[in-house]
Amino acid sequence: MSRPVSPSGQMAWLLAAVGVSAALGLFVARSMQLTWLAVLCKPVPVLVMALWVHRQRRALPHTARYGGWLRAGLVLGLLGDVLLEKPPDLFVFGLVAFLLGHICYVVGMWREDRAPKLARLAPILLFGAVMLMVLWPGLQALRIPVVIYTAVIVVMGWRAWARVVEGPSARPDAWAGALGATLFLFSDGMLAYNRFVEPLPMAGYMIILTYWAGQLGLARSVLLPLPREGAQYVVSKPDEPFLS
């Protein structure tokens, strides 16, 4: 006999169904060139992730502070989703929304684990430098904003990998966050290459799928293990308001 699904489990499945439906709706909207439907559907998967993180941080008080920063980053990401789906003249506004979202991720990760681990910065810094070198000729007036954005996402990727202190079985939250941040980096890299260098085949699908997977990994990182003696992360204090 199958075990009954708990109310929290039912809500998780409902949120997942809404997110997947919206993702499929976005692909349909783009294929039919229905801009209004694309703008409506695109932010929903990340909104679902933000709602899931909100529920987790309320159910698990020790994740409240870190989860609050993740939730804020996801909300800013869904705002960026809408702005980037609109005409190109809103690209800078979308860039700013994602920039602020990455800063939220960085703050949350830094407050949870402040160990420098500078060696882990090197490969991500190299990725950022190569990306800027490739993009530079086509950036023109956007060079300064893109340099700032690249610096912030490099720091975000570094702090995500700095949280990895044990194997995947011991700290799946840290590994999920690190892999999510890496996918986010690749998604941003593809988006920038597609916009400023030359179109990539299947760019719309590759960019959005790696982006959603990246955000999902970051959202999954809210499931911190229970505090234990000698833990390297800061125990959060619970707070209830959604926008706290």
C-alpha positions, 0 to 999 in steps of 0.5 A, a space after each residue: 500500500 502506498 504511503 499518503 502524501 503529506 500536505 507539504 508534499 502535496 503543495 510541493 508537487 502542486 508548485 512543481 506542476 505549476 512551474 512545469 506548465 508555465 515552462 511549457 507555456 513559454 515555449 508554446 508562446 515563443 513558437 507562436 510569437 505570443 509576446 504577452 503569453 511569454 511575459 506571463 509564463 516566463 517568471 512563473 517557474 522562478 516564482 514557484 521556486 521562491 514560494 518553495 524557499 519561503 515555505 522551507 524557511 518557515 518550516 526549518 527555522 535554522 534556514 530562515 536567514 539564508 533562505 531569506 536572501 535566496 528568496 530575495 534573489 529569486 524574486 529579483 530574478 523573476 523581475 529580470 525574467 520579465 524585463 528581458 522578455 520585453 523589447 531590447 531597450 529594457 535589457 539594462 533594467 533586466 541586467 540590474 535586476 539580476 545584478 541585485 539578485 546575485 548580490 543577495 545570493 552573495 550576501 546569503 552565502 557569505 553570512 552562512 560561510 565566510 571561509 575565503 577558499 581563494 583557490 576556488 576563485 581562480 577557475 571562475 575568475 578565468 571564466 569571467 575573464 575569457 567571457 569578457 575578452 570574447 564579448 568586449 568588441 560587441 559591448 560598446 556602450 554597455 562595457 561598464 555595466 557588463 564588467 560590473 555584472 561579470 564581477 558580481 556573478 564571478 563572486 557569486 560562483 566563488 562563494 557558492 563553491 566556497 560552501 562545499 566543505 564535504 561530499 555530496 552525501 554530507 552537504 547536498 545543499 552546498 553541492 546543489 548551490 555550487 552546481 546551480 551557480 555554475 549553470 547560472 554562469 553558463 546560462 549568462 555566458 550563452 545569453 551574452 554571446 548570443 546577444 553581443 557576438 553571434 546567434 547560437 543555435 537553439 539559444 532560446 532553449 539552452 539559455 532558459 533551461 540552464 538558467 532554470 536549472 541554475 536557479 533550482 540548484 540555488 533554491 535547493 541549497 536552502 535545505 541546510 543540515 541541522 546545526 551541529 558542533 563545529 559547523 562552519 555555517 551561521 545558524 539563522 534566526 527565524 523570521 516570518 514576514 515574506 519580505 523580511 
